[in-house]
Amino acid sequence: MHDAHQHDLHRQAAQHHENAAKQHELAADAHRTAAEHNEKGDDEGGRWHAARALEYSNHAYKLAQEAHNKSGQIVSLQNVHSL
């Protein structure tokens, strides 16, 4: 049972890491687009894309925290098994 639970935690942590990476990519794209708009003098468009970048970054951070928490649960299970 513990091995199945540990495997599930590994899978969940990996999924959170993958989702966080995707959100980071979206944030980077939004930052680049914001910079392009600002270079063209489109401050409103730049601010809009910068706001999207912040949303993506915040979501990526939350997903990374969840992945870290899942990884911590795995380590805790491993420590219990080694006792």
C-alpha positions as CSV (number, residue, x, y, z in Angstrom):
1,M,0.0,0.0,0.0
2,H,2.8,2.4,0.9
3,D,4.5,1.8,-2.5
4,A,1.3,2.6,-4.4
5,H,0.8,5.7,-2.3
6,Q,4.4,6.8,-2.9
7,H,4.1,6.1,-6.6
8,D,0.9,8.3,-6.7
9,L,2.8,11.1,-4.9
10,H,5.6,10.9,-7.4
11,R,3.1,11.1,-10.3
12,Q,1.4,14.1,-8.7
13,A,4.6,15.9,-8.0
14,A,5.8,15.3,-11.6
15,Q,2.5,16.6,-12.9
16,H,2.7,19.8,-10.8
17,H,6.3,20.3,-12.0
18,E,5.2,19.9,-15.6
19,N,2.3,22.3,-15.2
20,A,4.5,24.9,-13.4
21,A,7.0,24.7,-16.3
22,K,4.1,25.4,-18.8
23,Q,3.0,28.4,-16.7
24,H,6.6,29.7,-16.7
25,E,6.7,29.4,-20.5
26,L,3.4,31.3,-20.8
27,A,4.7,34.0,-18.4
28,A,7.9,34.3,-20.5
29,D,5.9,34.7,-23.7
30,A,3.6,37.3,-22.1
31,H,6.7,39.2,-20.8
32,R,8.2,39.2,-24.3
33,T,4.9,40.4,-25.8
34,A,4.6,43.1,-23.2
35,A,8.1,44.3,-24.0
36,E,7.3,44.4,-27.8
37,H,4.2,46.5,-27.1
38,N,6.1,48.9,-24.9
39,E,8.8,49.2,-27.5
40,K,6.1,50.2,-30.0
41,G,4.7,52.8,-27.6
42,D,1.6,50.8,-26.8
43,D,1.7,51.2,-23.0
44,E,-1.8,49.9,-22.5
45,G,-1.1,46.7,-24.5
46,G,2.2,46.3,-22.6
47,R,0.5,46.7,-19.2
48,W,-2.2,44.1,-20.2
49,H,0.4,41.5,-21.2
50,A,2.5,42.3,-18.2
51,A,-0.5,41.6,-16.0
52,R,-1.0,38.3,-17.8
53,A,2.6,37.5,-17.2
54,L,2.2,38.1,-13.5
55,E,-0.8,35.8,-13.3
56,Y,1.0,33.0,-15.1
57,S,4.0,33.5,-12.8
58,N,1.9,33.4,-9.7
59,H,0.2,30.3,-10.9
60,A,3.5,28.7,-11.7
61,Y,4.8,29.5,-8.2
62,K,1.7,27.9,-6.6
63,L,2.1,24.7,-8.7
64,A,5.8,24.6,-7.8
65,Q,4.9,24.8,-4.1
66,E,2.5,22.0,-4.5
67,A,5.1,19.9,-6.3
68,H,7.6,20.6,-3.4
69,N,5.0,19.6,-0.8
70,K,4.3,16.3,-2.7
71,S,8.1,15.7,-2.8
72,G,8.3,16.4,1.0
73,Q,5.5,13.8,1.5
74,I,7.5,11.3,-0.5
75,V,10.6,11.9,1.6
76,S,8.6,11.5,4.8
77,L,7.2,8.1,3.5
78,Q,10.8,7.0,2.7
79,N,11.9,7.9,6.2
80,V,9.1,5.9,7.7
81,H,10.0,2.9,5.6
82,S,13.6,3.1,6.6
83,L,12.7,2.8,10.4
